[in-house]
Protein backbone atom coordinates (compact mmCIF):
# COMPACT_ATOMS: atom_id res chain seq x y z
CA UNK A 1 0.00 0.00 0.00
CA UNK A 2 2.84 2.37 0.80
CA UNK A 3 4.45 1.56 -2.54
CA UNK A 4 1.28 2.41 -4.43
CA UNK A 5 0.94 5.69 -2.62
CA UNK A 6 4.56 6.61 -3.22
CA UNK A 7 4.24 6.02 -6.97
CA UNK A 8 1.05 8.04 -7.34
CA UNK A 9 1.58 11.51 -8.83
CA UNK A 10 1.61 14.29 -6.27
CA UNK A 11 0.13 17.74 -6.94
CA UNK A 12 3.62 19.15 -7.34
CA UNK A 13 4.48 16.53 -9.96
CA UNK A 14 1.27 17.27 -11.83
CA UNK A 15 2.05 20.98 -11.79
CA UNK A 16 5.54 20.38 -13.15
CA UNK A 17 4.09 18.26 -15.96
CA UNK A 18 1.44 20.81 -16.89
CA UNK A 19 3.69 23.86 -16.67
CA UNK A 20 5.50 23.35 -20.03
CA UNK A 21 2.14 22.85 -21.70
CA UNK A 22 0.83 26.08 -20.18
CA UNK A 23 3.95 27.98 -21.19
CA UNK A 24 3.62 26.86 -24.82
CA UNK A 25 0.99 29.53 -25.71
CA UNK A 26 3.17 32.19 -24.12
CA UNK A 27 6.11 31.11 -26.27
CA UNK A 28 3.90 31.13 -29.37
CA UNK A 29 2.66 34.64 -28.59
CA UNK A 30 6.21 35.91 -28.07
CA UNK A 31 7.24 34.28 -31.37
CA UNK A 32 4.31 35.98 -33.10
CA UNK A 33 5.36 39.36 -31.69
CA UNK A 34 8.96 38.68 -32.64
CA UNK A 35 7.99 37.98 -36.26
CA UNK A 36 6.07 41.25 -36.48
CA UNK A 37 8.87 43.17 -34.76
CA UNK A 38 11.40 41.76 -37.23
CA UNK A 39 9.23 43.03 -40.06
CA UNK A 40 9.26 46.53 -38.58
CA UNK A 41 13.04 46.64 -38.18
CA UNK A 42 13.70 44.96 -41.51
CA UNK A 43 15.19 48.15 -42.96
CA UNK A 44 17.74 48.18 -40.13
CA UNK A 45 18.59 44.51 -40.58
CA UNK A 46 18.91 44.64 -44.38
CA UNK A 47 19.29 48.24 -45.54
CA UNK A 48 18.47 48.65 -49.21
CA UNK A 49 17.16 45.10 -49.56
CA UNK A 50 13.96 44.36 -51.47
CA UNK A 51 11.76 41.37 -52.06
CA UNK A 52 11.29 39.32 -55.19
CA UNK A 53 8.23 41.32 -56.26
CA UNK A 54 7.23 44.90 -55.56
CA UNK A 55 3.43 45.03 -55.37
CA UNK A 56 0.79 47.24 -53.79
CA UNK A 57 0.29 46.97 -50.03
CA UNK A 58 -3.20 45.57 -50.54
CA UNK A 59 -1.85 42.94 -52.92
CA UNK A 60 0.88 41.96 -50.46
CA UNK A 61 -1.58 41.48 -47.60
CA UNK A 62 -3.95 39.64 -49.93
CA UNK A 63 -1.15 37.24 -50.87
CA UNK A 64 -0.24 36.57 -47.23
CA UNK A 65 -3.83 35.95 -46.14
CA UNK A 66 -4.53 33.89 -49.26
CA UNK A 67 -1.48 31.73 -48.64
CA UNK A 68 -2.63 31.04 -45.09
CA UNK A 69 -6.14 30.18 -46.34
CA UNK A 70 -4.72 27.70 -48.85
CA UNK A 71 -2.49 26.05 -46.25
CA UNK A 72 -5.32 25.84 -43.71
CA UNK A 73 -7.71 24.40 -46.32
CA UNK A 74 -5.13 21.80 -47.31
CA UNK A 75 -4.58 20.83 -43.68
CA UNK A 76 -8.35 20.53 -43.16
CA UNK A 77 -8.66 18.24 -46.17
CA UNK A 78 -5.74 16.07 -45.09
CA UNK A 79 -7.19 15.70 -41.60
CA UNK A 80 -10.69 15.22 -43.03
CA UNK A 81 -11.90 17.95 -40.73
CA UNK A 82 -15.59 18.67 -40.48
CA UNK A 83 -16.52 22.00 -42.03
CA UNK A 84 -18.74 24.23 -39.86
CA UNK A 85 -22.31 25.15 -40.64
CA UNK A 86 -23.04 28.01 -43.02
CA UNK A 87 -23.97 30.34 -40.13
CA UNK A 88 -20.58 29.82 -38.47
CA UNK A 89 -18.81 30.28 -41.81
CA UNK A 90 -20.59 33.63 -42.15
CA UNK A 91 -19.50 34.66 -38.66
CA UNK A 92 -15.94 33.56 -39.42
CA UNK A 93 -16.06 35.70 -42.55
CA UNK A 94 -17.10 38.74 -40.53
CA UNK A 95 -14.35 38.02 -37.98
CA UNK A 96 -11.74 37.84 -40.76
CA UNK A 97 -12.91 41.14 -42.23
CA UNK A 98 -12.85 42.78 -38.79
CA UNK A 99 -9.44 41.40 -37.86
CA UNK A 100 -7.59 41.96 -41.12
CA UNK A 101 -9.46 43.66 -43.97
CA UNK A 102 -10.76 46.77 -42.21
CA UNK A 103 -7.48 47.47 -40.28
CA UNK A 104 -5.48 47.10 -43.49
CA UNK A 105 -7.72 49.54 -45.34
CA UNK A 106 -7.59 52.06 -42.51
CA UNK A 107 -3.81 51.79 -42.20
CA UNK A 108 -3.29 52.27 -45.94
CA UNK A 109 -5.93 54.97 -46.36
CA UNK A 110 -4.75 57.01 -43.38
CA UNK A 111 -1.00 56.61 -43.88
CA UNK A 112 -0.71 60.08 -45.40
CA UNK A 113 -2.35 61.83 -42.43
CA UNK A 114 -1.38 59.74 -39.39
CA UNK A 115 2.26 58.87 -38.81
CA UNK A 116 3.54 55.42 -37.90
CA UNK A 117 4.32 56.31 -34.28
CA UNK A 118 0.87 57.82 -33.74
CA UNK A 119 -0.78 54.78 -35.30
CA UNK A 120 1.20 52.41 -33.06
CA UNK A 121 0.21 54.43 -29.99
CA UNK A 122 -3.48 54.45 -30.94
CA UNK A 123 -3.53 50.72 -31.69
CA UNK A 124 -2.16 50.10 -28.19
CA UNK A 125 -5.72 50.83 -27.04
CA UNK A 126 -6.78 47.42 -28.41
CA UNK A 127 -6.08 45.44 -25.19
CA UNK A 128 -8.06 48.00 -23.21
CA UNK A 129 -11.05 47.55 -25.51
CA UNK A 130 -10.64 43.77 -25.19
CA UNK A 131 -10.81 44.06 -21.40
CA UNK A 132 -14.09 45.97 -21.79
CA UNK A 133 -15.62 43.72 -24.47
CA UNK A 134 -14.57 40.25 -23.32
CA UNK A 135 -17.17 39.90 -20.52
CA UNK A 136 -19.85 40.40 -23.18
CA UNK A 137 -18.34 38.82 -26.29
CA UNK A 138 -15.86 36.29 -24.86
CA UNK A 139 -16.25 32.81 -23.45
CA UNK A 140 -16.30 33.68 -19.75
CA UNK A 141 -16.67 36.84 -17.73
CA UNK A 142 -13.94 37.77 -15.27
CA UNK A 143 -14.64 38.69 -11.67
CA UNK A 144 -14.86 42.34 -10.71
CA UNK A 145 -11.47 42.53 -9.02
CA UNK A 146 -9.81 40.67 -11.88
CA UNK A 147 -11.44 42.93 -14.47
CA UNK A 148 -10.31 46.05 -12.61
CA UNK A 149 -6.78 44.67 -12.37
CA UNK A 150 -6.68 43.99 -16.11
CA UNK A 151 -8.08 47.45 -16.81
CA UNK A 152 -5.37 49.13 -14.72
CA UNK A 153 -2.67 46.97 -16.34
CA UNK A 154 -3.90 47.92 -19.80
CA UNK A 155 -3.95 51.59 -18.84
CA UNK A 156 -0.38 51.39 -17.53
CA UNK A 157 0.82 49.73 -20.74
CA UNK A 158 -0.99 52.35 -22.85
CA UNK A 159 0.60 55.16 -20.84
CA UNK A 160 4.00 53.59 -21.46
CA UNK A 161 3.29 53.30 -25.19
CA UNK A 162 2.34 56.97 -25.35
CA UNK A 163 5.63 57.84 -23.64
CA UNK A 164 7.64 55.86 -26.17
CA UNK A 165 5.50 56.75 -29.20
CA UNK A 166 4.32 60.36 -28.74
CA UNK A 167 0.99 61.09 -30.42
CA UNK A 168 1.03 63.98 -32.88
CA UNK A 169 -1.88 66.34 -32.32
CA UNK A 170 -4.12 66.74 -35.37
CA UNK A 171 -3.67 69.93 -37.36
CA UNK A 172 -6.84 69.56 -39.42
CA UNK A 173 -10.31 68.09 -39.18
CA UNK A 174 -9.37 65.44 -41.70
CA UNK A 175 -6.42 64.27 -39.58
CA UNK A 176 -8.59 64.24 -36.46
CA UNK A 177 -11.17 62.14 -38.29
CA UNK A 178 -8.53 59.63 -39.39
CA UNK A 179 -7.23 59.38 -35.81
CA UNK A 180 -10.76 58.69 -34.54
CA UNK A 181 -11.09 56.11 -37.30
CA UNK A 182 -7.91 54.38 -36.08
CA UNK A 183 -9.29 54.30 -32.52
CA UNK A 184 -12.56 52.84 -33.82
CA UNK A 185 -10.55 50.24 -35.74
CA UNK A 186 -8.71 49.29 -32.54
CA UNK A 187 -12.10 48.74 -30.89
CA UNK A 188 -13.22 46.66 -33.88
CA UNK A 189 -10.10 44.50 -33.68
CA UNK A 190 -10.72 43.90 -29.96
CA UNK A 191 -14.35 42.92 -30.58
CA UNK A 192 -13.33 40.66 -33.47
CA UNK A 193 -10.68 39.02 -31.27
CA UNK A 194 -13.27 38.30 -28.57
CA UNK A 195 -15.61 36.78 -31.14
CA UNK A 196 -12.75 34.86 -32.77
CA UNK A 197 -11.74 33.25 -29.46
CA UNK A 198 -15.31 32.11 -28.90
CA UNK A 199 -15.69 30.79 -32.43
CA UNK A 200 -12.31 29.04 -32.47
CA UNK A 201 -13.40 26.98 -29.46
CA UNK A 202 -16.82 26.24 -30.90
CA UNK A 203 -15.60 25.41 -34.41
CA UNK A 204 -15.21 21.70 -35.23
CA UNK A 205 -11.69 22.40 -36.54
CA UNK A 206 -9.29 25.29 -36.15
CA UNK A 207 -8.16 24.69 -39.75
CA UNK A 208 -11.60 25.29 -41.24
CA UNK A 209 -12.09 28.38 -39.10
CA UNK A 210 -8.69 29.71 -40.19
CA UNK A 211 -9.45 29.04 -43.84
CA UNK A 212 -12.82 30.83 -43.66
CA UNK A 213 -11.55 33.86 -41.74
CA UNK A 214 -8.31 34.42 -43.65
CA UNK A 215 -9.83 33.52 -47.01
CA UNK A 216 -12.67 36.02 -46.65
CA UNK A 217 -10.26 38.80 -45.67
CA UNK A 218 -8.03 37.95 -48.65
CA UNK A 219 -11.03 38.05 -50.98
CA UNK A 220 -12.16 41.47 -49.73
CA UNK A 221 -8.65 42.95 -49.92
CA UNK A 222 -8.09 41.40 -53.34
CA UNK A 223 -11.25 42.91 -54.78
CA UNK A 224 -10.46 46.33 -53.33
CA UNK A 225 -6.86 46.07 -54.45
CA UNK A 226 -8.00 45.74 -58.05
CA UNK A 227 -9.96 48.97 -57.71
CA UNK A 228 -7.17 50.98 -56.05
CA UNK A 229 -4.28 52.40 -57.99
CA UNK A 230 -0.70 51.43 -57.15
CA UNK A 231 0.14 54.97 -56.05
CA UNK A 232 -2.85 55.20 -53.74
CA UNK A 233 -2.34 51.79 -52.23
CA UNK A 234 1.37 52.16 -51.53
CA UNK A 235 3.94 49.48 -52.24
CA UNK A 236 5.33 46.45 -50.45
CA UNK A 237 7.84 43.73 -51.22
CA UNK A 238 6.97 40.06 -51.45
CA UNK A 239 9.79 37.66 -50.72
CA UNK A 240 11.30 35.47 -48.03
CA UNK A 241 10.13 37.89 -45.34
CA UNK A 242 6.53 37.21 -46.33
CA UNK A 243 6.91 33.71 -44.90
CA UNK A 244 7.28 35.34 -41.47
CA UNK A 245 3.96 37.11 -41.97
CA UNK A 246 2.23 33.85 -42.86
CA UNK A 247 3.81 32.13 -39.85
CA UNK A 248 2.73 34.96 -37.57
CA UNK A 249 -0.88 34.70 -38.76
CA UNK A 250 -0.81 30.93 -38.34
CA UNK A 251 0.37 31.36 -34.75
CA UNK A 252 -2.38 33.94 -34.17
CA UNK A 253 -5.09 31.45 -35.15
CA UNK A 254 -3.40 28.66 -33.19
CA UNK A 255 -3.54 30.83 -30.07
CA UNK A 256 -7.25 31.60 -30.32
CA UNK A 257 -8.49 28.40 -28.63
CA UNK A 258 -5.70 28.58 -26.05
CA UNK A 259 -5.67 32.19 -24.81
CA UNK A 260 -8.18 34.86 -23.91
CA UNK A 261 -8.80 37.79 -26.24
CA UNK A 262 -7.15 40.14 -23.76
CA UNK A 263 -3.99 38.06 -23.75
CA UNK A 264 -3.91 37.77 -27.54
CA UNK A 265 -4.34 41.52 -28.04
CA UNK A 266 -1.24 42.18 -25.96
CA UNK A 267 0.56 41.67 -29.27
CA UNK A 268 -0.17 45.34 -29.94
CA UNK A 269 1.97 46.13 -26.90
CA UNK A 270 4.66 43.45 -27.00
CA UNK A 271 5.53 43.69 -30.71
CA UNK A 272 6.37 47.44 -30.56
CA UNK A 273 8.27 46.77 -27.33
CA UNK A 274 10.38 44.10 -29.05
CA UNK A 275 10.94 46.33 -32.07
CA UNK A 276 12.23 49.08 -29.79
CA UNK A 277 14.53 46.72 -27.93
CA UNK A 278 15.94 45.37 -31.20
CA UNK A 279 16.45 48.90 -32.52
CA UNK A 280 18.25 49.84 -29.32
CA UNK A 281 20.53 46.81 -29.69
CA UNK A 282 21.26 47.51 -33.37
CA UNK A 283 21.51 51.29 -33.50
CA UNK A 284 22.41 52.09 -29.87
CA UNK A 285 20.74 55.52 -29.89
CA UNK A 286 20.49 57.84 -26.91
CA UNK A 287 17.34 57.02 -24.91
CA UNK A 288 15.90 59.55 -22.47
CA UNK A 289 14.41 58.74 -19.09
CA UNK A 290 10.87 59.16 -20.37
CA UNK A 291 11.34 56.40 -22.95
CA UNK A 292 12.87 54.02 -20.39
CA UNK A 293 9.90 54.59 -18.08
CA UNK A 294 7.58 53.95 -21.00
CA UNK A 295 9.29 50.68 -21.92
CA UNK A 296 9.08 49.49 -18.31
CA UNK A 297 5.38 50.37 -18.14
CA UNK A 298 4.69 48.46 -21.36
CA UNK A 299 6.56 45.42 -20.08
CA UNK A 300 4.89 45.47 -16.66
CA UNK A 301 1.38 46.05 -18.01
CA UNK A 302 1.72 43.36 -20.67
CA UNK A 303 3.09 40.86 -18.15
CA UNK A 304 0.13 41.53 -15.84
CA UNK A 305 -2.35 40.97 -18.67
CA UNK A 306 -0.62 37.73 -19.70
CA UNK A 307 0.01 36.12 -16.33
CA UNK A 308 -3.28 36.97 -14.60
CA UNK A 309 -5.98 34.28 -14.50
CA UNK A 310 -8.28 34.83 -17.43
CA UNK A 311 -11.51 33.61 -15.94
CA UNK A 312 -13.08 33.62 -12.52
CA UNK A 313 -12.04 30.85 -10.24
CA UNK A 314 -9.18 29.66 -12.43
CA UNK A 315 -5.60 29.49 -11.30
CA UNK A 316 -2.60 29.30 -13.51
CA UNK A 317 -1.16 31.25 -16.38
CA UNK A 318 -3.65 30.79 -19.16
CA UNK A 319 -7.17 29.89 -20.00
CA UNK A 320 -6.56 26.75 -22.00
CA UNK A 321 -9.23 25.39 -24.24
CA UNK A 322 -7.65 22.41 -25.94
CA UNK A 323 -3.96 22.10 -25.52
C-alpha positions as CSV (number, residue, x, y, z in Angstrom):
1,X,0.0,0.0,0.0
2,X,2.8,2.4,0.8
3,X,4.5,1.6,-2.5
4,X,1.3,2.4,-4.4
5,X,0.9,5.7,-2.6
6,X,4.6,6.6,-3.2
7,X,4.2,6.0,-7.0
8,X,1.0,8.0,-7.3
9,X,1.6,11.5,-8.8
10,X,1.6,14.3,-6.3
11,X,0.1,17.7,-6.9
12,X,3.6,19.2,-7.3
13,X,4.5,16.5,-10.0
14,X,1.3,17.3,-11.8
15,X,2.0,21.0,-11.8
16,X,5.5,20.4,-13.2
17,X,4.1,18.3,-16.0
18,X,1.4,20.8,-16.9
19,X,3.7,23.9,-16.7
20,X,5.5,23.4,-20.0
21,X,2.1,22.9,-21.7
22,X,0.8,26.1,-20.2
23,X,3.9,28.0,-21.2
24,X,3.6,26.9,-24.8
25,X,1.0,29.5,-25.7
26,X,3.2,32.2,-24.1
27,X,6.1,31.1,-26.3
28,X,3.9,31.1,-29.4
29,X,2.7,34.6,-28.6
30,X,6.2,35.9,-28.1
31,X,7.2,34.3,-31.4
32,X,4.3,36.0,-33.1
33,X,5.4,39.4,-31.7
34,X,9.0,38.7,-32.6
35,X,8.0,38.0,-36.3
36,X,6.1,41.3,-36.5
37,X,8.9,43.2,-34.8
38,X,11.4,41.8,-37.2
39,X,9.2,43.0,-40.1
40,X,9.3,46.5,-38.6
41,X,13.0,46.6,-38.2
42,X,13.7,45.0,-41.5
43,X,15.2,48.1,-43.0
44,X,17.7,48.2,-40.1
45,X,18.6,44.5,-40.6
46,X,18.9,44.6,-44.4
47,X,19.3,48.2,-45.5
48,X,18.5,48.6,-49.2
49,X,17.2,45.1,-49.6
50,X,14.0,44.4,-51.5
51,X,11.8,41.4,-52.1
52,X,11.3,39.3,-55.2
53,X,8.2,41.3,-56.3
54,X,7.2,44.9,-55.6
55,X,3.4,45.0,-55.4
56,X,0.8,47.2,-53.8
57,X,0.3,47.0,-50.0
58,X,-3.2,45.6,-50.5
59,X,-1.9,42.9,-52.9
60,X,0.9,42.0,-50.5
61,X,-1.6,41.5,-47.6
62,X,-3.9,39.6,-49.9
63,X,-1.2,37.2,-50.9
64,X,-0.2,36.6,-47.2
65,X,-3.8,35.9,-46.1
66,X,-4.5,33.9,-49.3
67,X,-1.5,31.7,-48.6
68,X,-2.6,31.0,-45.1
69,X,-6.1,30.2,-46.3
70,X,-4.7,27.7,-48.9
71,X,-2.5,26.0,-46.3
72,X,-5.3,25.8,-43.7
73,X,-7.7,24.4,-46.3
74,X,-5.1,21.8,-47.3
75,X,-4.6,20.8,-43.7
76,X,-8.3,20.5,-43.2
77,X,-8.7,18.2,-46.2
78,X,-5.7,16.1,-45.1
79,X,-7.2,15.7,-41.6
80,X,-10.7,15.2,-43.0
81,X,-11.9,17.9,-40.7
82,X,-15.6,18.7,-40.5
83,X,-16.5,22.0,-42.0
84,X,-18.7,24.2,-39.9
85,X,-22.3,25.2,-40.6
86,X,-23.0,28.0,-43.0
87,X,-24.0,30.3,-40.1
88,X,-20.6,29.8,-38.5
89,X,-18.8,30.3,-41.8
90,X,-20.6,33.6,-42.1
91,X,-19.5,34.7,-38.7
92,X,-15.9,33.6,-39.4
93,X,-16.1,35.7,-42.6
94,X,-17.1,38.7,-40.5
95,X,-14.3,38.0,-38.0
96,X,-11.7,37.8,-40.8
97,X,-12.9,41.1,-42.2
98,X,-12.8,42.8,-38.8
99,X,-9.4,41.4,-37.9
100,X,-7.6,42.0,-41.1
101,X,-9.5,43.7,-44.0
102,X,-10.8,46.8,-42.2
103,X,-7.5,47.5,-40.3
104,X,-5.5,47.1,-43.5
105,X,-7.7,49.5,-45.3
106,X,-7.6,52.1,-42.5
107,X,-3.8,51.8,-42.2
108,X,-3.3,52.3,-45.9
109,X,-5.9,55.0,-46.4
110,X,-4.7,57.0,-43.4
111,X,-1.0,56.6,-43.9
112,X,-0.7,60.1,-45.4
113,X,-2.4,61.8,-42.4
114,X,-1.4,59.7,-39.4
115,X,2.3,58.9,-38.8
116,X,3.5,55.4,-37.9
117,X,4.3,56.3,-34.3
118,X,0.9,57.8,-33.7
119,X,-0.8,54.8,-35.3
120,X,1.2,52.4,-33.1
121,X,0.2,54.4,-30.0
122,X,-3.5,54.5,-30.9
123,X,-3.5,50.7,-31.7
124,X,-2.2,50.1,-28.2
125,X,-5.7,50.8,-27.0
126,X,-6.8,47.4,-28.4
127,X,-6.1,45.4,-25.2
128,X,-8.1,48.0,-23.2
129,X,-11.1,47.6,-25.5
130,X,-10.6,43.8,-25.2
131,X,-10.8,44.1,-21.4
132,X,-14.1,46.0,-21.8
133,X,-15.6,43.7,-24.5
134,X,-14.6,40.2,-23.3
135,X,-17.2,39.9,-20.5
136,X,-19.9,40.4,-23.2
137,X,-18.3,38.8,-26.3
138,X,-15.9,36.3,-24.9
139,X,-16.2,32.8,-23.4
140,X,-16.3,33.7,-19.7
141,X,-16.7,36.8,-17.7
142,X,-13.9,37.8,-15.3
143,X,-14.6,38.7,-11.7
144,X,-14.9,42.3,-10.7
145,X,-11.5,42.5,-9.0
146,X,-9.8,40.7,-11.9
147,X,-11.4,42.9,-14.5
148,X,-10.3,46.0,-12.6
149,X,-6.8,44.7,-12.4
150,X,-6.7,44.0,-16.1
151,X,-8.1,47.5,-16.8
152,X,-5.4,49.1,-14.7
153,X,-2.7,47.0,-16.3
154,X,-3.9,47.9,-19.8
155,X,-4.0,51.6,-18.8
156,X,-0.4,51.4,-17.5
157,X,0.8,49.7,-20.7
158,X,-1.0,52.3,-22.9
159,X,0.6,55.2,-20.8
160,X,4.0,53.6,-21.5
161,X,3.3,53.3,-25.2
162,X,2.3,57.0,-25.4
163,X,5.6,57.8,-23.6
164,X,7.6,55.9,-26.2
165,X,5.5,56.8,-29.2
166,X,4.3,60.4,-28.7
167,X,1.0,61.1,-30.4
168,X,1.0,64.0,-32.9
169,X,-1.9,66.3,-32.3
170,X,-4.1,66.7,-35.4
171,X,-3.7,69.9,-37.4
172,X,-6.8,69.6,-39.4
173,X,-10.3,68.1,-39.2
174,X,-9.4,65.4,-41.7
175,X,-6.4,64.3,-39.6
176,X,-8.6,64.2,-36.5
177,X,-11.2,62.1,-38.3
178,X,-8.5,59.6,-39.4
179,X,-7.2,59.4,-35.8
180,X,-10.8,58.7,-34.5
181,X,-11.1,56.1,-37.3
182,X,-7.9,54.4,-36.1
183,X,-9.3,54.3,-32.5
184,X,-12.6,52.8,-33.8
185,X,-10.5,50.2,-35.7
186,X,-8.7,49.3,-32.5
187,X,-12.1,48.7,-30.9
188,X,-13.2,46.7,-33.9
189,X,-10.1,44.5,-33.7
190,X,-10.7,43.9,-30.0
191,X,-14.3,42.9,-30.6
192,X,-13.3,40.7,-33.5
193,X,-10.7,39.0,-31.3
194,X,-13.3,38.3,-28.6
195,X,-15.6,36.8,-31.1
196,X,-12.7,34.9,-32.8
197,X,-11.7,33.2,-29.5
198,X,-15.3,32.1,-28.9
199,X,-15.7,30.8,-32.4
200,X,-12.3,29.0,-32.5
201,X,-13.4,27.0,-29.5
202,X,-16.8,26.2,-30.9
203,X,-15.6,25.4,-34.4
204,X,-15.2,21.7,-35.2
205,X,-11.7,22.4,-36.5
206,X,-9.3,25.3,-36.2
207,X,-8.2,24.7,-39.8
208,X,-11.6,25.3,-41.2
209,X,-12.1,28.4,-39.1
210,X,-8.7,29.7,-40.2
211,X,-9.5,29.0,-43.8
212,X,-12.8,30.8,-43.7
213,X,-11.6,33.9,-41.7
214,X,-8.3,34.4,-43.6
215,X,-9.8,33.5,-47.0
216,X,-12.7,36.0,-46.7
217,X,-10.3,38.8,-45.7
218,X,-8.0,37.9,-48.6
219,X,-11.0,38.0,-51.0
220,X,-12.2,41.5,-49.7
221,X,-8.7,43.0,-49.9
222,X,-8.1,41.4,-53.3
223,X,-11.3,42.9,-54.8
224,X,-10.5,46.3,-53.3
225,X,-6.9,46.1,-54.4
226,X,-8.0,45.7,-58.1
227,X,-10.0,49.0,-57.7
228,X,-7.2,51.0,-56.1
229,X,-4.3,52.4,-58.0
230,X,-0.7,51.4,-57.2
231,X,0.1,55.0,-56.0
232,X,-2.8,55.2,-53.7
233,X,-2.3,51.8,-52.2
234,X,1.4,52.2,-51.5
235,X,3.9,49.5,-52.2
236,X,5.3,46.5,-50.5
237,X,7.8,43.7,-51.2
238,X,7.0,40.1,-51.5
239,X,9.8,37.7,-50.7
240,X,11.3,35.5,-48.0
241,X,10.1,37.9,-45.3
242,X,6.5,37.2,-46.3
243,X,6.9,33.7,-44.9
244,X,7.3,35.3,-41.5
245,X,4.0,37.1,-42.0
246,X,2.2,33.8,-42.9
247,X,3.8,32.1,-39.9
248,X,2.7,35.0,-37.6
249,X,-0.9,34.7,-38.8
250,X,-0.8,30.9,-38.3
251,X,0.4,31.4,-34.7
252,X,-2.4,33.9,-34.2
253,X,-5.1,31.5,-35.1
254,X,-3.4,28.7,-33.2
255,X,-3.5,30.8,-30.1
256,X,-7.2,31.6,-30.3
257,X,-8.5,28.4,-28.6
258,X,-5.7,28.6,-26.0
259,X,-5.7,32.2,-24.8
260,X,-8.2,34.9,-23.9
261,X,-8.8,37.8,-26.2
262,X,-7.1,40.1,-23.8
263,X,-4.0,38.1,-23.8
264,X,-3.9,37.8,-27.5
265,X,-4.3,41.5,-28.0
266,X,-1.2,42.2,-26.0
267,X,0.6,41.7,-29.3
268,X,-0.2,45.3,-29.9
269,X,2.0,46.1,-26.9
270,X,4.7,43.5,-27.0
271,X,5.5,43.7,-30.7
272,X,6.4,47.4,-30.6
273,X,8.3,46.8,-27.3
274,X,10.4,44.1,-29.1
275,X,10.9,46.3,-32.1
276,X,12.2,49.1,-29.8
277,X,14.5,46.7,-27.9
278,X,15.9,45.4,-31.2
279,X,16.4,48.9,-32.5
280,X,18.3,49.8,-29.3
281,X,20.5,46.8,-29.7
282,X,21.3,47.5,-33.4
283,X,21.5,51.3,-33.5
284,X,22.4,52.1,-29.9
285,X,20.7,55.5,-29.9
286,X,20.5,57.8,-26.9
287,X,17.3,57.0,-24.9
288,X,15.9,59.6,-22.5
289,X,14.4,58.7,-19.1
290,X,10.9,59.2,-20.4
291,X,11.3,56.4,-22.9
292,X,12.9,54.0,-20.4
293,X,9.9,54.6,-18.1
294,X,7.6,54.0,-21.0
295,X,9.3,50.7,-21.9
296,X,9.1,49.5,-18.3
297,X,5.4,50.4,-18.1
298,X,4.7,48.5,-21.4
299,X,6.6,45.4,-20.1
300,X,4.9,45.5,-16.7
301,X,1.4,46.0,-18.0
302,X,1.7,43.4,-20.7
303,X,3.1,40.9,-18.1
304,X,0.1,41.5,-15.8
305,X,-2.3,41.0,-18.7
306,X,-0.6,37.7,-19.7
307,X,0.0,36.1,-16.3
308,X,-3.3,37.0,-14.6
309,X,-6.0,34.3,-14.5
310,X,-8.3,34.8,-17.4
311,X,-11.5,33.6,-15.9
312,X,-13.1,33.6,-12.5
313,X,-12.0,30.8,-10.2
314,X,-9.2,29.7,-12.4
315,X,-5.6,29.5,-11.3
316,X,-2.6,29.3,-13.5
317,X,-1.2,31.2,-16.4
318,X,-3.7,30.8,-19.2
319,X,-7.2,29.9,-20.0
320,X,-6.6,26.7,-22.0
321,X,-9.2,25.4,-24.2
322,X,-7.6,22.4,-25.9
323,X,-4.0,22.1,-25.5
